[in-house]
Amino acid sequence: MQKEQDEPYKHQETEAERAQAALLRAHTLAERVVAYRRALHSDPRIARLHLLEMTHPLEVTDSYIPLRLYQDPRPGYDLEWVVQSDYRHTLMMAHRRPVERRTRIAFAPEHELCMYKHSVIVGAPGTGKTTLLQYLALQALAQQLRGLPDLPIHLELPAFARSGHRDLLEYAAAVWEERYGFPQAQALDDIQEQLQDGDALLLLDGFDETGAETTQEPAENASFQISKAITDLATRYPQAPIVVTVRKADSHQCTRLAGFAELEVLDVRPEESKQFVEDWFASHPDPSRWSNASEFHAQLERTPHLQVLAANPLLLSLLFIVYDERRESSTLRPVRGYPTDAMGCQPHSPSHARIQAGTPPPTPGNSGLAFSSARAGLLSRS
């Protein structure tokens, strides 16, 4: 069984080796572009979704949850609606209006990125920003992004901050050589040529994660240096689309990117969460778990407070861990004095509040340790 499960990974390794060999044989720019596209498509850091404790990652193209982006031209409450309405609880309901308005006019990322050449995607931890950039890279390679280049350049900004490079393109060329065997000097020339013609799509992940914890510089200096590197690129290559991701909670701490539109990620809808659940259980290495999706759905539908968590892919993944552990063992013991729901959770207990906040339990040695390591791993890529 294990041999059969590992077979796709051996195939992927073979594809990566072939792609690197093709890069070394390429002599013209056109040949190198084709070889790079093939190498990127077989790169597991792009093509695979690594979530929590999954033995085998999901394919990004098969498990991606369609996100919606929104730019609010009028932040705040809809005061005109408050004044004109004769509903006696209008003022109390006003806080819901911005959310409802955003939902009505939100668009798919592909649509928004065609509207805004340079954009910053803002979202809470776990909303799928990193996965979105992986998906966009794969869609570009498949020439499925109408109006956008089909040559993606995907970079992780925290790694750039630690690299010592000051120029993003020099760093990109170094990554191409390290990962794909693309000669660095030639890679830099080719990247510059593609960007100059507007034929490359820059995908920059994790702007908020480039502070003092990733470099020897103060957080303000690191943020400024990264923002300068990005805006310099936008100035040098105005025809090239650039997409940057940042966590919503930390976006105000980052130096703002002049000329970049700010697009917010909305919560996923119930039908999209349901599809993600199906994909998760279908990818389980134990075939006996493949049929658990319907039971998980049923318990989720009976538990309204968990449905709120399911709107965030990260928190939904944590629910999978709770579900599996409660089925396998009694390691997660109920807290006395708190009622237990259909999922085996205690919505009013301190431990459940920590899960909602994404905070690991304070004591090691219990199953909460999984939440600590899982949260650290996934939040760093969200």
LUMKOL-736947 format. One line per field, with one value per residue (C-alpha): x, y, z; residue number from 1; chain. Coordinates in steps of 0.001 Angstrom, whole numbers. Example, Ala and Ser with C-alpha at 12.3 -4.5 7.8 and 13.67 -1.06 7.14 Angstrom:
u <- (12300 13670)
v <- (-4500 -1060)
w <- (7800 7140)
pos <- (1 2)
unit <- (A A)
//
This chain:
u <- (0 2775 4568 1430 963 4557 4372 3055 5922 8537 6902 7045 10750 11410 9566 11619 14863 13787 12847 16246 17992 15930 17026 20675 20127 18228 20114 17544 15305 12207 13675 14676 11202 9585 12037 11519 7742 8043 10389 8077 5051 6799 8073 6239 6594 4238 2154 1414 -560 1170 -1360 -768 -127 -1107 1101 677 -21 -2961 -2616 -3165 -5222 -7517 -8022 -7855 -10787 -11954 -11368 -13060 -11283 -12765 -11595 -13807 -13885 -15998 -14760 -16971 -20696 -23341 -24682 -26963 -28835 -29069 -30612 -33118 -34260 -37371 -36412 -36237 -33126 -31279 -28367 -27811 -27755 -25438 -22314 -23568 -23998 -20314 -19944 -23087 -21968 -18513 -20001 -22225 -19438 -16502 -14730 -12475 -8740 -8209 -10712 -9221 -5648 -6620 -8107 -5090 -1602 -26 -1937 -1576 -3793 -4699 -6240 -6388 -4030 -5233 -7462 -5422 -3211 -161 -2264 -3794 -361 497 -2778 -2194 1270 -138 -3021 -562 1553 -1608 -2423 -5726 -5360 -6871 -5211 -2265 1218 1750 5239 4960 7884 7003 9120 8820 9646 10795 13443 14460 14819 17133 19175 21165 20134 18883 17535 14556 15544 19046 17494 15032 17920 19745 16606 16265 19829 19471 16110 16092 19734 19210 22571 22170 23578 21461 18400 18763 19004 15954 13871 14651 13755 10441 9484 10460 7992 5286 5458 6071 3813 5542 3998 5516 4354 4548 5342 4386 6857 9976 10462 13025 12387 13677 16576 19189 17614 14864 11407 10824 14070 13401 9881 11193 13920 11456 8910 11662 12731 9128 8345 11655 10537 7121 8852 11401 8853 5483 4011 4617 1809 2926 940 1991 353 227 -1652 -4450 -3451 87 -605 -617 2884 4334 5501 2726 3410 2762 612 -586 -4313 -5283 -7586 -9101 -9751 -13301 -14278 -14983 -18617 -20216 -20296 -16581 -15770 -17747 -15662 -12463 -13705 -14323 -10811 -9216 -10767 -10267 -6530 -6259 -3684 -6077 -8828 -11181 -11303 -12441 -16099 -15821 -16549 -20334 -20221 -18001 -20436 -23404 -21732 -20656 -24208 -25488 -22954 -23381 -20335 -18113 -19586 -18055 -14624 -15135 -15093 -11309 -9256 -6716 -9322 -11187 -7965 -7655 -11168 -10033 -7286 -9757 -12154 -9486 -8039 -11421 -12219 -8898 -8364 -9521 -6413 -8484 -10386 -13483 -13161 -15412 -18318 -18641 -21170 -19890 -21345 -21782 -18174 -16861 -15910 -16805 -17716 -17675 -14479 -11153 -9496 -12084 -11576 -7866 -8611 -10842 -8031 -5455 -3543 -1951 -2753 -313 771 2929 2591 -1049 -2770 -2768 866 -430 -2181 1037 3197 422 -433 3217 3705 608 422 3942 2648 -791)
v <- (0 2449 1724 2592 5817 6909 6264 9758 11361 9302 10374 14004 13699 12247 15139 17650 15979 16018 19676 20604 18646 20516 23838 22872 21898 25084 27561 30214 32373 30592 27193 28377 29786 26486 24535 26876 26602 22833 22953 25285 23115 20088 22007 20600 23981 25361 22397 20868 22105 21189 21426 20471 16758 15382 12449 13277 16876 17831 18950 22721 22677 19982 21401 25178 26970 29746 33041 36379 39716 43090 46688 48981 52462 53711 52286 52593 52439 53117 56284 57137 53866 54656 58072 56919 53720 53717 50414 51127 48963 50507 51881 48556 46778 49299 47293 44503 46677 46949 43160 42637 45239 43673 40236 41492 43145 40856 39310 36381 37170 36794 39585 41945 41357 42348 45581 46477 46017 46221 44903 43887 41022 41426 38675 37195 34303 31067 32610 31085 33899 31685 28995 31656 32633 28978 28562 31694 30436 27110 28773 31096 28123 26512 29791 30032 33646 35715 39099 38109 36784 33023 33182 33396 34323 33146 34398 34157 37545 36247 34146 37201 39223 36570 36138 39345 40385 43921 43371 41062 40022 39051 36960 35418 34454 32852 30846 29673 28409 26694 25053 24440 24480 27635 29514 32616 35221 33933 33711 37373 38503 36444 37650 41277 40822 39148 41828 44629 43306 42711 38969 37840 37810 38571 36778 37933 36144 37190 40916 41057 38291 40279 42084 41817 38124 37233 39699 41423 44805 46548 45664 49184 49120 45624 46572 49707 47809 45216 47848 49786 46646 46043 49630 49854 46867 48426 51590 49804 47429 49235 46732 43705 42695 42402 40716 40928 39197 40464 39479 41863 42141 43190 45242 48539 47757 47331 50230 50944 50205 53374 52791 49323 48609 46929 43927 42076 38324 37486 34411 31294 30348 27180 25381 26077 24801 21665 20964 21461 18904 16409 16952 16635 13271 11977 12612 10695 7880 5529 4470 3747 7509 8471 8081 10274 13485 13039 12422 15467 17569 16362 17216 20597 21438 20617 22916 26611 27908 25496 26680 30076 28455 26575 29890 29988 27205 27129 26772 24228 22224 22367 20958 18018 17321 17447 15199 12594 12565 12198 9276 7546 8046 9709 11858 15017 14714 16838 19689 19206 21573 22314 20703 18709 19171 16734 17210 16309 19949 22160 25563 27359 25853 27748 25245 25880 29617 29070 27121 29946 32407 30112 29890 26596 25122 26141 22629 20380 16650 16436 16413 20209 19955 19142 22496 24265 22717 22759 26373 27426 25577 26778 30335 30914 30211 31855)
w <- (0 961 -2314 -4266 -2276 -2906 -6665 -7622 -5696 -7527 -10767 -9659 -8786 -12226 -13869 -11870 -12935 -16570 -16328 -14891 -17639 -20236 -18734 -19106 -22747 -23647 -25861 -26798 -24629 -25924 -25040 -21559 -20899 -21858 -19683 -16705 -16993 -16895 -13881 -11962 -12669 -11153 -8101 -5019 -3277 -5940 -7065 -3665 -679 2579 5409 8998 9563 6182 5185 1507 455 -1725 -5312 -5330 -8521 -7107 -3609 -4061 -2444 -4800 -3008 -3546 -3360 -2596 -2656 -590 -2127 781 4079 7138 7669 5018 6675 3745 4303 8048 7392 4772 6455 8649 10327 14070 14574 11632 13664 15376 12001 10328 11111 8843 5788 4801 4904 2833 297 26 -575 -3378 -5376 -4609 -7588 -8367 -8027 -11779 -12428 -9855 -11019 -14548 -13180 -11041 -12478 -9012 -6002 -2358 -1195 2476 4583 8063 8909 7349 4681 1849 565 30 -1622 -3866 -5183 -5790 -7661 -9741 -10667 -11861 -13706 -15437 -16503 -17927 -19739 -17889 -16686 -19466 -19796 -17583 -18493 -18572 -17031 -13204 -10942 -7435 -4505 -725 759 4188 2417 379 3601 5061 1873 2120 -1412 -1942 -5436 -5886 -9389 -8340 -5599 -8080 -10370 -7427 -6578 -10190 -10137 -6748 -7423 -11144 -12215 -14304 -14650 -12481 -14882 -17753 -15484 -14486 -18123 -19094 -16134 -16918 -20575 -19781 -17239 -19598 -22157 -19533 -20205 -16595 -13522 -10192 -7182 -3876 -737 2927 3021 6709 7623 6732 10071 12826 13459 9973 9696 11855 11118 13114 11822 10447 8450 7101 6031 4342 2478 1193 158 -1640 -3523 -4615 -5619 -7499 -9567 -10187 -11417 -13617 -15144 -15213 -17695 -15462 -13069 -9422 -6643 -2973 21 3606 6748 7630 11289 10332 7206 9132 10441 6949 4829 2366 -1283 -3281 -6340 -5238 -4902 -1623 -2085 862 1006 2101 4120 2079 1541 2957 -390 -855 2639 1853 -1241 769 3303 496 -897 2529 3369 -183 210 3507 3243 5079 2605 5503 6176 2703 3657 6775 4884 5068 8815 9303 7234 9276 12579 11256 10170 13651 15293 14344 16229 14286 11007 11773 12111 8846 6953 7488 5804 8638 11391 9298 9084 12869 13099 10962 13504 16403 14541 13741 17239 18893 16655 17280 20995 24163 24390 24215 27463 28047 30541 33532 33810 30090 27697 24716 21227 18324 17164 20577 21214 24152 22677 26038 27420 27651 25288 22570 22933 22326 19147 17886 18555 16963 20268 21335 24758 27495 28514 26299 26229 25265 21884 21947 20875 17411 17352 18321 15605 13003 13623 13474 10197 8414 9727 8459 4934 5188)
pos <- (1 2 3 4 5 6 7 8 9 10 11 12 13 14 15 16 17 18 19 20 21 22 23 24 25 26 27 28 29 30 31 32 33 34 35 36 37 38 39 40 41 42 43 44 45 46 47 48 49 50 51 52 53 54 55 56 57 58 59 60 61 62 63 64 65 66 67 68 69 70 71 72 73 74 75 76 77 78 79 80 81 82 83 84 85 86 87 88 89 90 91 92 93 94 95 96 97 98 99 100 101 102 103 104 105 106 107 108 109 110 111 112 113 114 115 116 117 118 119 120 121 122 123 124 125 126 127 128 129 130 131 132 133 134 135 136 137 138 139 140 141 142 143 144 145 146 147 148 149 150 151 152 153 154 155 156 157 158 159 160 161 162 163 164 165 166 167 168 169 170 171 172 173 174 175 176 177 178 179 180 181 182 183 184 185 186 187 188 189 190 191 192 193 194 195 196 197 198 199 200 201 202 203 204 205 206 207 208 209 210 211 212 213 214 215 216 217 218 219 220 221 222 223 224 225 226 227 228 229 230 231 232 233 234 235 236 237 238 239 240 241 242 243 244 245 246 247 248 249 250 251 252 253 254 255 256 257 258 259 260 261 262 263 264 265 266 267 268 269 270 271 272 273 274 275 276 277 278 279 280 281 282 283 284 285 286 287 288 289 290 291 292 293 294 295 296 297 298 299 300 301 302 303 304 305 306 307 308 309 310 311 312 313 314 315 316 317 318 319 320 321 322 323 324 325 326 327 328 329 330 331 332 333 334 335 336 337 338 339 340 341 342 343 344 345 346 347 348 349 350 351 352 353 354 355 356 357 358 359 360 361 362 363 364 365 366 367 368 369 370 371 372 373 374 375 376 377 378 379 380 381 382)
unit <- (A A A A A A A A A A A A A A A A A A A A A A A A A A A A A A A A A A A A A A A A A A A A A A A A A A A A A A A A A A A A A A A A A A A A A A A A A A A A A A A A A A A A A A A A A A A A A A A A A A A A A A A A A A A A A A A A A A A A A A A A A A A A A A A A A A A A A A A A A A A A A A A A A A A A A A A A A A A A A A A A A A A A A A A A A A A A A A A A A A A A A A A A A A A A A A A A A A A A A A A A A A A A A A A A A A A A A A A A A A A A A A A A A A A A A A A A A A A A A A A A A A A A A A A A A A A A A A A A A A A A A A A A A A A A A A A A A A A A A A A A A A A A A A A A A A A A A A A A A A A A A A A A A A A A A A A A A A A A A A A A A A A A A A A A A A A A A A A A A A A A A A A A A A A A A A A A A A A A A A A A A A A A A A A A A A A A A A A A A A A A A A)
//
